Amino acid sequence: MKNYLKHHEWQIIEEGFDPHLNRISESVFSLGNGRMGHRANFEEYYSGEKHLGSYVAGVYYPDKTRVGWWKNGYPEYFAKVLNAPSWIGIHVRIAGQDLDLAQCNVEEFRRVLDMKTGLLHRSFTATFPDGKKVKVDAKRFCSMADGEAGAIRYAITPVNFSAPATITLAVDADVVNKDSNYDEKFWEEVYKEAKEGQAIVTAQTKKTLFHVCTGMKYVLESEGRKVTGKAASHTKEKYADNVVEVDLKQGTELVIYKYGVILSSENHAKDKLVAVCQAKLDEITSLGYDQLFARHAKVWEHKWEECDITIDGDIAAQQGIRFNIFQMTQTYTGEDERLNIGPKGFTGEKYGGSTYWDTEAYCLPFYLSTADPKVARNLLVYRYKHLAKAIENAQKLGFKDGAAFYPFVTMNGEECHNEWEITFEEVHRTSAMAYAMRDYIDYTGDKEYFTEFGLEVLIGISRFWSQRVNWSADKNKYVMLGVTGPNEYENNVNNNWYSNYLAAWTLRFTQQAIDYVKSSNAARFNEIVSKTSFREAEETTKWKDIVDKMYYGEDTKRGVFLQQDGFLDKELIKASDLDPADRPLNQKWSWDRILRSCFIKQADVLQCIYLFEDDFTLDQIKRNFDFYEPMTVHESSLSPCVHVILASKIGYKEKAYEMYLRTSRLDLDDYNNDTEDGCHITSMAGTWMSVVKGFGGMRVRGGQLHFNAFIPDQWKAYSFKLDFRDRVIKVKVTKEKTDITLESGEPIEVISSGKTLSLKAG
């Protein structure tokens, strides 16, 4: 755990430059706008340790799977969002020396991410080996008002000298993914152009043939006047630039405004990309930096009005939640139903930037409560459009008759994960699609989603489960063999409690959907029956039998559900007894040692209880929490938030607060020693749930909002807003009381601590 970032309510602040922490900061200070984004790489050349990263949403490459063996059904590729062409470079050379913070003496270094306005601001003083000293002040943003544009204001002031300088302003498509299996470069040149004042490069991805056109224009100013300088333009393979020669005058600031545009063939015709890029460059350059930024900041102002959470009395906690909300908001805007939420967003390449079950299990509640309902609906429709691929995925593994097995990792609906114990065995993910459907319908009341899209998906998933279980004559029950639960520190187990429970719940939920569609729209039901070749009587009879006879492991002595068969054969040791030098286990222990240990990456049983808490008594929840939590090492970023919610439920206030700080500051404090690879974007939605569902106790039951709020001892007050069924509801909790206000919309009744409250606007 690191603690080098300053605490501030609205800003992430780094003071002093430590090159050993630079890759972590590149992740934390990343910028995005839903369509594109960058790691917080320096504009100037840097020869030290770095991870250069620029990304465009929806653009990917099917990298050949790298394994030493092959099995039937194994995916042929691992899809990854590509490190894309970059426009941010401003390389400065003064009197024959590169401005390079790895070679200069660096003082007064300060890097600030202003979350309120989405601005990255960096300043420093650097002394060259020959004693020349410069001050630099750099500001950068990716426009939330225009997802294809960004801008930089880069100011240089020579402190103790006057000298000639050359400034290289480039567009560079000659990039490589850090996670490329064979150091292969995935981009090919299509077009390049450099002329005075601008450069444009169009590159295409190999195999998938996406085109990305990246352009830049620039303006130089000093003392309020334009500076022309002597400019030359250059091109080479996948690269175009302008090199400007200027004279720096001691004590006089030179300001470089650089404007960038990134366009994708996902949104524009390939033969029009250059023309559109040119027009947009002209447009944003004529608007100027200040006006572009004002439009961008206005969007952030509106976003924060919708989704801000305030915490009074605990700056670290306040900074943590806002950082999580900021990253979630700039990663996915919900405006394009073809897009989804990658685990690293625009902050890195680990996990390929693809879609995981995290979206349905963790991210959906955030968007349900803070955005237009169509945003959450789009996330569900995304999976509906991949139903045919889910059926193909199941067929590859030997399932039949329209069974649907959703991928663990995907870009286009095909499975593209490359670890067998997850690809084949982490089967629970397919029911995350069903649970998300329930979550959406409960929250919005939009049961017509069953009719339009949902029932087809549920039939496919239920067919998968009915074939994935088998009858055990020994147990006289249905069992599920050879699976991996969310706790990936145990592979290839039998009767994972979470997976068994989800399978049976899905079969019941599908029957509810069938009953609804049959009664509300018989014609549509008959259409679905025909389209899916659904044999209702035969199939639902089998499903009911599975539900009635599913096996669930239980330790009756302890009164806990068994994570899987044989769990009690392990030596049960508390995580607190581990040597701190052994943490995190996944970086210090062999995989064999991890699999034989009792230590849990994230607790499967507790994950299930969180999803279906109304199925269990408070005493059952407490016993299982007391048993599993001490063995949980939380080396999955998805783990701590679930523990916050359950600890809040059973009254463990200190544990809830401890886990809240862990989830909210996971990347800010680098808890798991892996933030350098990118931030944990999808788990950040869990941080939001920690406050709203954990401390706020928010639930939706029978279409009605319930709250059972408490306040951590460390806080004076906190508040959050919910967009619920065309109403905006604000909840503020202090040590004395809970205030619930209807800010807009029709009157509504809510339940707070068991009491019914009638709310009217204002």
C-alpha positions in Angstrom: 0.0 0.0 0.0 1.4 3.4 -1.0 0.3 6.8 0.3 2.0 9.4 -1.8 -1.0 11.3 -3.2 -2.3 14.2 -1.2 -5.8 14.1 0.2 -8.2 16.7 -1.3 -11.9 16.8 -1.7 -11.9 17.5 -5.5 -8.3 16.9 -6.6 -5.7 14.1 -6.9 -2.4 15.7 -6.1 1.2 14.5 -6.5 3.9 16.7 -5.2 7.5 15.8 -6.0 8.6 13.5 -8.8 9.6 9.9 -7.9 10.3 8.0 -11.2 9.6 4.7 -9.4 5.9 5.8 -8.9 5.5 7.2 -12.4 3.6 4.3 -14.0 1.2 4.3 -11.1 0.6 8.0 -11.6 0.1 7.5 -15.3 -2.8 5.2 -14.5 -4.3 7.3 -11.7 -4.2 10.6 -13.6 -5.6 9.2 -16.8 -8.2 11.1 -18.9 -11.1 9.9 -21.0 -14.5 10.9 -22.4 -16.3 7.7 -23.3 -14.9 7.6 -26.9 -11.1 7.9 -26.3 -8.6 8.5 -23.6 -5.0 8.5 -22.5 -2.8 7.5 -19.7 -1.1 10.5 -18.0 2.1 10.3 -20.1 4.2 13.4 -20.2 3.8 15.5 -23.3 7.6 16.0 -23.5 10.0 13.1 -24.2 10.7 10.9 -21.2 13.4 8.2 -21.3 12.5 6.7 -17.9 10.1 3.9 -17.0 6.7 4.5 -18.5 3.7 2.8 -20.1 2.6 4.9 -23.1 -1.1 4.4 -23.7 -3.7 6.0 -25.9 -7.0 4.2 -26.5 -10.1 4.4 -28.7 -13.4 2.8 -27.6 -14.6 -0.1 -29.7 -11.3 -0.6 -31.7 -9.7 -3.9 -31.0 -7.5 -6.7 -32.4 -7.8 -10.5 -32.1 -4.3 -11.3 -30.8 -3.4 -15.0 -31.3 -3.8 -16.9 -28.1 -0.4 -17.9 -26.7 -0.6 -21.3 -25.0 1.5 -24.4 -25.2 -1.4 -26.7 -25.8 -4.8 -26.7 -27.3 -8.2 -28.1 -26.4 -11.5 -28.3 -28.2 -13.6 -25.2 -27.8 -10.5 -23.1 -26.8 -10.7 -19.5 -28.1 -8.4 -18.8 -31.0 -7.6 -15.3 -30.0 -7.6 -12.8 -27.1 -9.3 -9.6 -28.1 -7.7 -6.5 -26.8 -8.3 -2.8 -27.1 -5.3 -1.4 -28.8 -2.7 1.1 -27.8 -3.8 3.6 -30.4 -2.1 6.5 -32.3 -1.2 9.4 -30.0 -1.4 13.1 -30.6 -0.2 14.4 -27.2 3.6 14.6 -27.9 5.3 18.0 -27.5 9.0 17.2 -27.5 11.2 20.1 -26.5 14.9 20.5 -27.3 16.8 23.5 -26.0 20.4 24.3 -27.1 20.9 20.7 -28.2 19.5 19.1 -25.1 16.2 17.2 -24.7 13.8 18.3 -22.0 13.7 14.8 -20.3 12.8 14.5 -16.7 14.8 11.3 -16.5 18.0 13.3 -17.3 17.2 16.7 -15.8 17.2 17.7 -12.1 13.5 18.1 -11.3 12.2 20.5 -8.7 8.7 21.8 -7.8 7.0 19.0 -9.6 3.3 19.0 -9.1 0.6 16.9 -10.9 -3.0 17.6 -10.2 -6.2 15.9 -11.6 -9.1 18.3 -11.0 -12.0 15.9 -11.0 -14.6 18.8 -10.8 -13.6 19.9 -14.4 -11.8 16.9 -15.8 -8.5 18.8 -16.1 -4.9 17.3 -15.8 -2.5 20.0 -14.7 1.2 19.4 -14.3 4.0 21.9 -13.5 7.7 21.6 -12.7 11.0 23.2 -12.8 13.8 21.3 -14.6 17.5 22.0 -14.7 19.5 20.7 -17.6 23.0 19.2 -17.1 24.5 22.4 -18.3 22.6 24.5 -15.7 19.8 25.9 -17.9 16.6 26.0 -15.9 13.0 26.0 -17.3 9.6 26.1 -15.8 6.8 24.2 -17.5 3.1 24.5 -16.9 1.0 21.9 -18.8 -2.8 21.5 -18.9 -4.7 18.8 -20.8 -8.3 17.5 -21.2 -10.3 15.1 -23.3 -13.5 16.9 -24.2 -16.6 15.6 -22.6 -18.6 17.9 -24.9 -17.0 16.4 -28.0 -15.8 12.8 -27.6 -13.5 13.1 -30.6 -11.5 16.1 -29.4 -8.9 17.1 -26.8 -6.6 20.0 -26.1 -3.3 20.9 -24.4 -1.9 24.2 -23.1 1.8 23.7 -22.6 3.8 26.7 -21.4 7.6 27.0 -21.2 9.5 29.7 -19.3 13.3 29.9 -19.4 14.4 30.9 -16.0 18.1 31.8 -16.3 18.9 31.9 -20.0 17.9 32.8 -23.5 18.5 30.3 -26.2 17.1 28.7 -29.4 14.7 25.8 -29.0 13.1 23.2 -31.3 9.6 22.0 -30.5 8.4 18.8 -32.2 4.6 18.4 -32.4 3.7 14.9 -33.6 1.0 12.4 -34.4 2.5 8.9 -33.8 0.8 5.7 -34.9 3.9 3.6 -34.6 2.9 2.2 -31.3 2.9 -1.2 -29.6 0.7 -2.8 -27.0 2.4 -3.5 -23.7 0.5 -6.8 -23.6 1.3 -7.9 -27.2 2.1 -11.6 -27.0 4.9 -11.5 -29.5 5.8 -7.7 -29.5 3.8 -7.5 -32.7 2.6 -4.1 -33.8 -1.1 -4.0 -34.7 -1.3 -0.9 -36.9 -0.7 -0.4 -40.6 -0.4 2.9 -42.3 -3.2 4.1 -44.6 -2.6 7.9 -44.9 -0.3 10.5 -43.6 0.1 14.2 -44.1 2.2 17.0 -42.6 2.0 20.6 -43.5 2.7 23.8 -41.6 0.6 24.0 -38.5 -0.9 20.5 -38.6 -0.3 16.7 -39.1 -2.8 13.9 -39.8 -2.2 10.1 -39.8 -4.7 7.4 -40.6 -3.9 3.9 -39.5 -5.8 0.6 -39.7 -5.7 -2.4 -37.5 -4.5 -5.7 -38.8 -7.3 -8.3 -39.3 -10.2 -6.2 -38.0 -9.4 -3.3 -40.3 -10.7 -0.5 -38.1 -9.5 2.8 -39.4 -8.5 5.5 -36.9 -7.6 9.0 -38.1 -5.6 11.1 -35.7 -4.9 14.8 -36.3 -3.3 17.7 -34.6 -3.1 21.5 -35.1 -1.2 23.9 -32.9 -0.8 27.6 -32.2 2.2 29.3 -30.5 1.8 32.4 -28.4 4.1 34.7 -26.3 3.1 37.8 -24.4 -0.4 37.6 -26.0 0.8 37.5 -29.6 1.1 34.6 -32.0 4.6 33.2 -32.6 5.3 31.7 -36.0 8.9 30.5 -35.8 10.6 28.5 -38.5 8.5 25.4 -39.1 9.3 22.3 -41.0 7.1 19.3 -41.5 8.2 15.6 -41.7 6.7 12.2 -42.2 7.9 8.7 -41.8 6.2 5.4 -41.5 3.0 5.8 -39.4 4.2 9.2 -38.2 3.8 12.9 -39.1 5.0 16.0 -37.3 5.9 19.7 -37.4 9.3 20.9 -36.0 9.2 24.5 -35.0 12.4 26.6 -34.3 11.8 29.4 -31.8 14.0 31.7 -29.7 13.3 31.5 -26.0 13.7 34.7 -24.0 14.7 34.6 -20.4 11.7 35.1 -18.1 9.2 35.1 -21.0 6.6 32.4 -21.3 6.0 30.6 -24.6 2.6 28.9 -24.7 1.9 26.0 -27.1 -1.8 25.2 -27.7 -2.1 21.8 -29.3 -5.5 20.5 -30.5 -6.1 16.8 -31.1 -8.8 14.9 -32.9 -9.3 11.1 -33.0 -11.9 9.6 -35.4 -12.8 6.0 -35.8 -14.4 4.2 -38.8 -16.9 2.9 -36.3 -18.5 6.4 -36.5 -17.4 7.8 -39.9 -17.0 6.4 -43.4 -13.4 5.4 -44.0 -13.2 7.5 -47.2 -14.4 10.6 -45.3 -12.1 10.3 -42.2 -9.4 12.7 -43.3 -11.9 15.3 -44.5 -13.9 15.1 -41.3 -10.7 15.2 -39.2 -9.5 18.4 -41.1 -12.9 20.1 -40.6 -13.0 19.2 -36.9 -9.4 20.4 -36.4 -10.2 23.7 -38.0 -13.3 24.0 -35.8 -11.7 23.4 -32.5 -8.7 25.5 -33.2 -10.9 28.4 -34.2 -12.8 28.0 -30.9 -9.6 28.1 -29.0 -8.5 26.4 -25.8 -10.5 28.5 -23.3 -13.8 28.1 -25.1 -13.3 24.3 -25.6 -12.5 23.9 -22.0 -15.5 25.9 -20.9 -17.8 23.6 -22.9 -16.0 20.6 -21.4 -16.3 21.8 -17.9 -20.0 22.6 -18.3 -20.6 18.9 -19.1 -18.7 17.9 -15.9 -20.8 20.4 -13.9 -24.0 18.7 -15.1 -22.5 15.2 -14.5 -21.6 16.0 -10.9 -25.1 17.4 -10.3 -26.4 13.9 -11.2 -24.0 11.6 -9.4 -21.9 13.3 -6.8 -21.6 11.8 -3.3 -20.6 14.2 -0.5 -18.8 13.1 2.7 -18.3 15.6 5.4 -15.4 15.1 7.9 -13.3 12.6 6.1 -11.3 13.9 3.2 -9.6 10.6 2.3 -13.1 9.0 2.0 -14.5 11.9 0.0 -11.6 11.9 -2.4 -11.9 8.2 -2.8 -15.6 8.2 -3.8 -15.2 11.1 -6.2 -12.2 9.5 -7.9 -14.3 6.3 -8.5 -17.3 8.3 -9.8 -15.0 10.4 -12.0 -13.4 7.4 -13.6 -16.7 5.6 -14.1 -18.2 8.7 -15.7 -15.3 9.4 -18.1 -15.1 5.7 -19.1 -18.7 5.1 -20.2 -21.3 7.7 -21.1 -24.0 5.3 -22.4 -24.4 7.2 -25.6 -23.4 4.3 -27.9 -25.1 0.9 -27.4 -22.2 -0.9 -29.2 -19.8 0.0 -26.4 -19.4 -1.5 -22.9 -17.1 -1.0 -19.9 -13.6 -2.4 -19.9 -12.0 -3.3 -16.6 -9.3 -0.8 -17.2 -11.2 1.8 -19.2 -8.8 4.2 -20.8 -6.1 3.7 -18.1 -4.2 0.6 -19.3 -4.3 -2.6 -21.4 -4.5 -5.4 -18.8 -7.5 -7.7 -19.3 -7.6 -6.5 -22.9 -10.1 -3.7 -22.3 -12.9 -6.2 -23.1 -16.3 -6.8 -21.6 -16.5 -8.9 -18.5 -19.4 -10.0 -16.2 -18.3 -7.0 -14.0 -20.7 -4.9 -16.1 -23.8 -6.8 -15.1 -22.9 -7.6 -11.6 -21.3 -4.4 -10.5 -21.6 -1.5 -13.0 -25.3 -1.6 -13.8 -26.6 -0.2 -10.5 -24.5 2.9 -10.8 -25.9 3.8 -14.2 -29.4 2.8 -13.2 -29.3 5.4 -10.4 -27.3 8.2 -11.9 -28.3 8.3 -15.6 -31.2 8.1 -18.0 -32.8 4.6 -17.9 -31.8 4.1 -21.6 -28.1 3.9 -20.5 -28.7 0.8 -18.4 -31.1 -0.6 -21.0 -28.3 -0.2 -23.6 -26.0 -2.4 -21.4 -28.6 -5.1 -21.4 -29.4 -4.8 -25.1 -25.6 -5.2 -25.8 -25.9 -8.7 -24.4 -29.1 -9.5 -26.3 -27.4 -8.6 -29.5 -24.7 -11.1 -28.6 -27.2 -14.0 -27.9 -26.4 -15.8 -31.2 -22.7 -15.7 -30.3 -23.5 -17.0 -26.8 -25.3 -20.0 -28.4 -22.3 -20.6 -30.7 -20.0 -20.4 -27.7 -22.1 -23.1 -26.0 -22.1 -25.3 -29.1 -18.3 -25.2 -29.3 -18.3 -26.8 -25.8 -20.8 -29.5 -26.7 -24.0 -27.9 -25.5 -27.0 -28.0 -27.8 -30.6 -27.1 -28.5 -30.1 -23.3 -28.2 -28.2 -23.3 -24.9 -26.5 -20.0 -24.5 -23.2 -19.6 -22.7 -22.1 -16.0 -22.4 -18.3 -15.4 -22.7 -16.2 -14.5 -19.8 -14.3 -12.0 -22.0 -15.6 -10.6 -25.2 -15.6 -7.8 -27.8 -18.2 -9.1 -30.3 -19.9 -11.9 -28.4 -17.2 -14.5 -29.0 -15.3 -15.9 -26.1 -11.7 -14.7 -26.2 -10.3 -15.5 -22.7 -7.2 -17.7 -22.7 -7.1 -19.5 -19.3 -8.9 -22.9 -19.4 -10.0 -22.8 -15.7 -11.8 -19.6 -16.4 -12.8 -19.9 -20.1 -14.5 -23.3 -19.6 -15.2 -23.4 -15.9 -16.2 -19.9 -14.6 -19.7 -20.6 -15.7 -21.4 -18.4 -13.1 -20.9 -15.4 -15.4 -23.7 -16.4 -17.8 -26.3 -15.8 -15.0 -24.9 -12.4 -14.3 -26.9 -11.5 -17.5 -30.1 -12.8 -15.9 -29.4 -11.0 -12.6 -28.8 -7.7 -14.3 -32.2 -8.1 -16.0 -33.9 -8.5 -12.6 -32.0 -5.6 -11.2 -33.0 -3.4 -14.2 -36.7 -4.4 -14.1 -36.9 -4.1 -10.3 -35.5 -0.6 -10.4 -37.2 0.8 -13.5 -40.5 -1.2 -13.5 -39.8 -1.9 -17.2 -41.2 -5.4 -17.4 -41.7 -5.0 -21.1 -38.0 -5.7 -21.4 -38.9 -9.4 -20.8 -41.1 -9.2 -23.9 -38.9 -7.3 -26.2 -35.5 -8.9 -25.4 -35.2 -10.6 -22.0 -37.1 -13.9 -22.4 -35.1 -15.0 -25.4 -31.9 -14.6 -23.4 -33.3 -16.3 -20.3 -34.4 -19.3 -22.3 -30.9 -19.7 -23.8 -29.2 -19.4 -20.4 -31.6 -21.8 -18.7 -31.0 -24.4 -21.4 -27.3 -24.0 -20.6 -27.8 -24.6 -16.9 -30.1 -27.6 -17.5 -27.3 -29.3 -19.5 -24.5 -28.1 -17.2 -25.8 -29.9 -14.1 -26.0 -33.7 -13.8 -27.9 -36.1 -11.6 -25.9 -37.7 -8.7 -27.3 -41.0 -7.7 -25.0 -40.9 -4.7 -26.4 -37.6 -3.4 -29.9 -38.1 -4.9 -29.5 -34.5 -6.1 -28.4 -32.4 -9.1 -24.8 -31.4 -8.9 -22.4 -29.2 -10.9 -18.9 -30.5 -11.4 -15.6 -28.9 -12.5 -16.3 -25.2 -12.1 -14.5 -22.1 -10.9 -16.5 -19.6 -8.8 -15.7 -15.8 -8.6 -13.0 -16.9 -6.1 -10.3 -17.8 -8.7 -8.0 -19.0 -6.0 -9.9 -22.3 -6.3 -10.2 -23.9 -9.7 -12.0 -27.0 -11.0 -14.1 -27.6 -7.9 -17.3 -29.5 -7.5 -20.6 -27.9 -6.3 -19.4 -24.3 -6.0 -22.3 -23.0 -3.8 -22.5 -19.7 -5.7 -22.8 -21.4 -9.1 -25.3 -23.9 -8.0 -27.5 -21.2 -6.4 -27.3 -19.0 -9.4 -28.3 -21.8 -11.7 -31.4 -22.7 -9.7 -32.4 -19.1 -9.3 -32.1 -18.5 -13.0 -34.4 -21.4 -13.8 -37.0 -19.9 -11.4 -36.6 -16.4 -12.8 -37.0 -17.7 -16.4 -40.3 -19.2 -15.4 -41.5 -15.9 -14.0 -40.5 -14.2 -17.3 -42.4 -16.9 -19.2 -45.5 -16.3 -17.1 -45.4 -12.6 -17.6 -44.9 -12.6 -21.4 -47.6 -15.3 -21.9 -50.2 -13.3 -19.9 -49.3 -9.9 -21.3 -48.5 -10.6 -24.9 -49.5 -14.0 -26.2 -48.6 -13.2 -29.7 -45.1 -12.2 -28.8 -44.7 -15.3 -26.7 -45.7 -17.5 -29.6 -43.2 -15.7 -31.7 -40.4 -16.4 -29.2 -41.5 -20.0 -28.9 -41.2 -20.4 -32.7 -37.9 -18.4 -32.9 -36.2 -20.4 -30.2 -38.0 -23.8 -30.8 -39.0 -23.7 -27.2 -40.7 -26.8 -25.9 -42.4 -25.2 -22.9 -43.9 -28.1 -21.1 -40.9 -30.5 -21.5 -38.2 -27.9 -20.8 -39.9 -26.2 -17.8 -40.7 -29.5 -16.2 -37.0 -30.4 -16.3 -36.1 -27.0 -15.0 -38.5 -27.3 -12.0 -37.0 -30.7 -11.2 -33.5 -29.1 -11.1 -34.7 -26.3 -8.9 -36.4 -28.7 -6.4 -33.4 -31.1 -6.2 -30.3 -28.9 -6.5 -27.5 -29.8 -4.1 -26.1 -27.1 -1.8 -23.2 -28.0 0.5 -23.6 -27.0 4.1 -21.6 -27.4 7.4 -24.4 -27.9 9.9 -22.0 -27.7 12.8 -20.9 -24.2 12.0 -24.2 -23.3 10.3 -22.5 -22.0 7.1 -22.8 -22.8 3.5 -19.8 -24.6 2.0 -18.0 -22.7 -0.7 -17.5 -26.0 -2.5 -17.0 -29.7 -1.8 -13.9 -30.3 0.3 -13.4 -26.8 1.5 -13.2 -28.0 5.1 -10.4 -30.3 4.1 -8.2 -27.2 3.9 -6.2 -25.8 6.9 -8.4 -22.9 7.9 -6.1 -19.9 8.7 -7.0 -16.2 9.0 -5.6 -13.8 6.5 -4.5 -11.6 9.4 -2.0 -14.4 10.3 -0.2 -14.1 7.0 3.3 -12.6 6.9 2.8 -9.1 5.3 5.8 -10.0 3.1 3.6 -12.7 1.5 1.0 -10.2 0.2 -0.3 -10.0 -2.4 -0.4 -13.8 -2.7 -0.8 -13.7 -6.5 2.6 -12.0 -6.8 4.4 -13.9 -4.0 3.2 -17.5 -3.9 3.2 -20.3 -6.5 -0.2 -21.1 -8.0 -0.1 -24.5 -6.5 0.3 -23.1 -3.0 -2.6 -20.6 -3.5 -4.9 -23.4 -4.7 -4.2 -25.6 -1.7 -4.7 -22.8 0.8 -7.9 -21.6 2.3 -7.3 -18.0 1.3 -10.1 -16.5 -0.8 -9.6 -13.9 -3.6 -13.3 -12.9 -3.2 -15.8 -14.9 -1.2 -18.3 -16.8 -3.4 -20.8 -17.5 -0.6 -20.8 -13.8 0.4 -21.2 -12.7 -3.2 -24.3 -14.8 -3.5 -25.7 -13.6 -0.2 -25.2 -10.0 -1.3 -27.2 -10.7 -4.6 -30.0 -12.6 -2.9 -29.9 -11.2 0.7 -33.7 -11.5 1.1 -33.4 -15.3 0.8 -31.4 -15.5 4.0 -31.9 -14.6 7.7 -29.8 -12.0 9.4 -28.3 -14.8 11.5 -27.3 -16.8 8.4 -25.7 -13.8 6.9 -23.7 -13.1 10.0 -22.5 -16.6 10.5 -21.3 -16.9 6.9 -19.7 -13.5 7.1 -17.9 -14.4 10.3 -16.6 -17.6 8.7 -15.4 -16.4 5.3 -14.4 -12.8 5.8 -11.3 -13.6 7.9 -10.0 -15.9 5.2 -10.6 -13.4 2.4 -7.5 -11.5 1.1 -9.5 -9.2 -1.2 -7.0 -9.6 -4.1 -9.9 -9.2 -6.4 -10.8 -5.6 -6.8 -14.5 -6.7 -6.9 -14.3 -8.1 -3.3 -14.2 -5.3 -0.7 -17.4 -3.5 -1.8 -19.5 -6.7 -1.2 -18.1 -6.9 2.3 -19.0 -3.3 2.9 -22.6 -3.9 2.0 -22.9 -7.1 4.1 -21.0 -5.7 7.1 -23.3 -2.7 7.0 -26.3 -5.0 6.9 -25.2 -7.0 10.0 -24.1 -3.9 12.0 -20.3 -4.3 11.7 -19.7 -0.6 11.2 -15.9 -0.6 11.7 -15.4 -3.5 9.2 -17.7 -1.7 6.7 -15.6 1.5 7.0 -12.3 -0.4 6.7 -13.5 -2.2 3.5 -14.9 1.1 2.2 -11.5 2.7 2.3 -10.0 -0.3 0.6 -12.4 -0.2 -2.3 -12.5 3.6 -2.7 -8.8 4.0 -2.4 -7.7 0.7 -4.1 -5.9 2.6 -6.9 -5.1 5.8 -5.1 -3.2 3.9 -2.5 -2.2 1.0 -4.8 -3.5 -1.6 -2.3 -2.7 -4.7 -4.5 0.5 -3.4 -6.0 -0.9 -3.4 -9.5 -2.2 0.1 -10.3 0.7 0.7 -12.7 -1.2 -1.6 -15.1 -4.3 0.6 -15.0 -7.1 1.5 -12.6 -9.8 -1.0 -11.6 -12.7 0.7 -13.4 -15.5 -1.8 -13.1 -14.9 -2.3 -9.4 -15.3 1.4 -8.9 -19.0 1.0 -9.4 -18.8 -1.2 -6.3 -17.5 1.8 -4.4 -20.6 3.7 -5.3 -22.7 0.7 -4.1 -20.7 0.7 -0.8 -22.1 4.1 0.1 -25.6 3.8 -1.4 -26.4 0.2 -0.7 -23.9 -0.2 2.2 -24.1 2.8 4.5 -27.3 4.1 2.9 -29.0 0.7 3.0 -30.8 1.4 -0.3 -32.8 -1.5 -1.7 -35.7 -1.8 -4.1 -38.4 -4.2 -3.0 -41.7 -4.6 -4.8 -41.0 -1.5 -6.8 -40.5 0.6 -3.7 -37.3 2.3 -2.4 -36.1 1.2 1.0 -33.4 2.8 3.1 -31.8 1.7 6.3 -29.0 4.2 6.7 -26.2 4.6 9.3 -23.2 6.9 9.4 -19.6 5.7 10.0 -18.2 7.2 13.2 -15.4 8.9 11.2 -18.0 11.0 9.2 -20.1 14.0 10.2 -22.5 13.6 7.3 -22.9 12.2 3.8 -25.4 12.5 0.9 -26.2 11.0 -2.4 -28.8 11.3 -5.1 -30.9 8.7 -7.0 -32.7 9.0 -10.3 -35.6 6.6 -9.6 -38.5 6.2 -12.0 -38.5 9.8 -13.3 -37.8 11.3 -9.9 -34.6 12.7 -8.3 -34.3 11.8 -4.6 -31.6 13.1 -2.3 -30.6 11.3 0.8 -28.6 13.1 3.5 -27.4 11.3 6.6 -26.0 12.9 9.7 -25.4 11.5 13.2 -28.8 12.8 14.3 -31.1 11.9 11.4 -31.7 10.8 7.8 -33.3 13.4 5.5 -34.9 12.1 2.3 -36.0 14.8 -0.2 -37.8 14.5 -3.5 -36.0 17.1 -5.6 -38.1 16.6 -8.7 -40.9 14.4 -10.0 -44.3 13.1 -8.9 -44.9 12.3 -5.2 -43.7 9.0 -4.0 -43.6 6.8 -0.9 -40.4 5.4 0.4 -39.5 3.3 3.4 -36.8 4.5 5.8 -35.8 2.3 8.8 -39.2 0.6 8.5 -41.3 3.8 8.4 -43.3 4.9 5.3 -42.5 8.4 4.2 -44.6 10.3 1.7 -42.4 12.6 -0.4 -43.5 15.6 -2.4 -41.2 17.7 -4.6 -39.2 20.1 -2.5 
